[in-house]
Amino acid sequence: MENQTTSLPAPSPTAYDDAFRTMLNDCSALIIPVVNLYFNETYTGNEEIIFSKNEHYLAHSDSTEDKRVTDSSFIITRADKTKKHYHIECEEQLNGSILVRIFEYDAQIALDDRTIDGAELTVSFPHSAVMALRYAENSPDTMKIDVVTPGGQTSYTVPIIKVQQYSLDELFEKKLLFFLPFYIFSHEKELPECDSDEAKLEQLKDVYKEIRTKLNDLQRAGEIDGYVKNAICSMSNHVIALIAQKYQNVRKGVEPIMGGKIIEYEAKTIRNAALKEERQRALAETEERAKDMIRDRMDLSLVEKYTHLSLPRIKELAHGLGML
């Protein structure tokens, strides 16, 4: 098959991370079946999902700091107000260093959620997992972190979410729609042949026509809305553009099936505007609460703990009140 000459837009080098974060933030309900499967939970989908900050700073002995950005940190709250904290990292390749980063992130998340009662500090580590896009056949299903303390030894398990282990039918049967943008990894080894063989390319296109049909069926049944369907299709193209960047025929054959150009669809624009307004309102309420605490002469470190505002911002509020 001749490679067509029309060039396609260059893919984003961070497409995999972008797709993961977009799916998590724009279609957060889709993470529930993943959490149920890998953490043995029974969430119904009606729970509240609250995202935590994903930026942390690790201090070194020379007074410098390294910035770390987690892929996801979120809390799921049940109707009875019980809650659990989760942390999932999306990794293109599995290697030993991910365990070090998982522990670094988990420790920082635990410190963010700390409680202090007199002379006692309590830290709660999140439930963590690694979502692996590529892995060897003999890769383990879990990893383990052992922590040795002066008071004794403890450990916790980190599940490895192997996206490629699921067939297309299983993804829909188990409601693992969160993985759909990364389904192309299951066909990665076939891409060179698909790019040069028209029949092979048609087979791959048929796979994506099936995905599109199944998503349309879910939308008609009311199980997902157009917003979620568009997000899945757009992020699928985002991932395909990067993984198939050397295979123009593959891109030109598959991307139109999933919706063509990746655009800022209207539903997302409306939703983002509403979310921005909601965040601004919540921030204003939090800052008013912080001002009340400052007026009551509460220690600024406690104001930081109870409001989760940054200490510099709290100091700005105190200065504005003439109390610093």
C-alpha positions, -999 to +999 in steps of 0.1 A: +000+000+000+014+034-010+020+058+018-001+089+012+018+122+009-005+144+029+011+151+063-008+149+095-004+171+126+025+162+148+014+142+179+018+155+214+048+138+231+028+137+263-003+122+246-005+091+269-004+111+301-027+137+286-053+111+277-051+095+312-055+128+330-083+140+306-102+107+311-099+109+348-109+146+352-134+148+324-150+114+328-143+106+365-171+082+369-153+058+345-126+052+371-151+035+394-151+001+377-113+002+376-111+009+413-137-018+420-118-044+400-083-037+413-090-027+449-119-051+455-144-024+461-182-023+456-188+013+446-220+019+427-210+050+407-231+073+428-202+082+451-185+116+452-150+118+437-128+146+449-094+152+433-065+162+455-035+183+445-011+165+423+020+187+428+044+179+456+079+192+466+105+169+479+131+187+501+168+178+500+196+182+526+211+211+505+178+231+509+168+225+473+135+210+463+123+187+435+088+191+420+069+159+416+036+157+398+014+126+404-008+113+376-038+110+399-047+114+435-084+113+444-108+105+473-140+085+469-167+093+495-196+070+500-231+081+510-223+072+546-194+097+544-167+070+547-139+078+523-108+063+508-078+079+491-065+064+458-034+071+438-029+057+402+002+063+380+000+057+342+033+043+330+044+037+294+070+011+305+073-008+337+106-006+356+119-007+392+121+030+396+083+033+396+082+018+431+105+046+444+082+072+429+051+055+441+064+056+477+076+092+473+041+102+461+023+081+487+044+096+515+036+131+504-001+123+500-001+108+535+015+140+549-010+162+531-038+142+549-019+141+583-035+146+617-017+158+648-031+151+682-008+165+709+025+146+705+011+121+680+013+123+642-009+100+621-004+096+584-026+075+562-012+061+529-034+059+498-044+028+480-020+029+450-017+012+416+002+014+384-015+014+350+010-002+326+006+005+289+035-018+279+049-047+299+067-080+295+047-113+294+064-124+327+056-091+345+041-096+379+005-086+387+015-068+418+045-050+434+052-047+471+066-019+492+082-029+526+086-002+552+109-009+582+104+015+611+119+016+646+085+003+658+083-026+634+079-036+598+049-032+575+042-035+538+016-028+512+008-041+477+006-021+446-015-037+418-003-035+382-032-026+359-024-044+326-044-026+300-035-050+272-048-081+290-084-073+282-101-081+249-124-055+234-155-074+245-141-076+280-136-039+282-173-033+274-186-063+295-166-051+326-174-015+319-137-006+317-143+022+292-116+042+309-091+019+291-105+024+256-082+053+245-053+030+251-067-001+233-044+006+203-015-007+224-030-042+219-023-038+182+010-020+184+030-049+170+007-050+140+010-014+130+039-017+105+020-044+086-012-024+088+006+006+073+017-014+043-011-039+038-045-026+028-063-057+041-046-055+075-055-019+077-091-026+070-091-052+098-078-025+122-104+000+109-131-026+116-120-028+152-124+009+156-157+009+138-169-017+163-157+005+192-176+035+177-207+014+173-206+001+208-201+036+222-231+048+201-252+019+215-242+029+251-252+065+244-286+055+230-292+032+260-284+062+283-254+045+299-230+073+288-237+107+274-223+124+243-198+142+263-182+109+276-184+094+241-166+124+226-139+123+252-132+087+246-130+091+209-109+123+211-084+108+235-083+076+214-071+097+185-047+115+208-030+082+217-032+068+182-014+099+168+016+093+190+018+055+189+014+055+151+034+086+144+055+066+119+025+051+102+006+077+083-017+053+066-028+039+100-035+074+113-054+084+082-074+052+082-083+051+119-085+087+132-115+097+110-135+067+124-131+080+159-141+115+150-113+131+129-096+162+144-093+164+182-113+195+190-125+214+220-161+201+218-188+224+230-199+202+259-164+203+273-163+241+270-196+244+288-186+220+315-152+235+321-167+269+324-192+256+350-164+238+369-142+269+369-171+289+384-177+263+410-140+261+419-139+299+422-169+299+445-155+272+466-122+290+469-139+322+479-158+303+507-126+287+519-107+320+520-136+335+540-134+306+565-096+311+567-101+349+574-124+339+603-097+316+617-071+343+614-093+369+631-097+343+660-058+343+663-055+307+652-019+296+644-013+299+607-001+264+604-034+252+617-053+274+593-033+257+565-042+223+579-079+229+581-084+249+549-057+233+527-048+267+514-011+274+508+008+291+536+018+320+514-018+326+505-028+325+541-001+350+550-015+373+522-050+371+537-036+378+572-017+408+558-048+421+541-066+419+575-037+439+591-029+409+613+006+401+600 
